Amino acid sequence: MNRYFEIRDLALKCLEEKAHGFYKRQMLEHMFQVETLCVLLAQKRQLNLELSAIIGVLHDLSIPLDCNDFNHAARSSMIAKDFLMQSGLFAEEEISIITSAIANHSHKERKDDAYSELIKDADVLSHVLQGEILKEQAQKRYQSIHL
């Protein structure tokens, strides 16, 4: 999990330097909650824990940087790719797994690869824990999650 800590530190540094106020506070809580849920779900699903944790930490990073959530999955995926490539610690296949899952996580209505499904479920669970009202597709996903 050493690579996770490096990526987490890059994300925290980026937030410290470029994000402010409400979006920053909200993001810090959400990113660590989703990261924890990703690891728990990954254990049950026999997925790579380190990649799962990284996906959880980076999945919404563009929101506090841009102060909006428009097309945030695609934008967060691009930021994640930059971080992963900058670190020089990840194989091309790992970068693809991480960035694809992040890019897909807003599409709660469809079925994608295992890591995309992991982040979708962890994201929905986090929103439920935060007491948010879920959109219809997220509500359907929440009802179908098997813990």
Summary of the structure (lengths in Angstrom):
residues: 147
radius of gyration: 14.0
end to end distance: 23.7
largest distance: 39.6
contacts: 467
relative contact order: 0.14
helix: 76%
strand: 0%
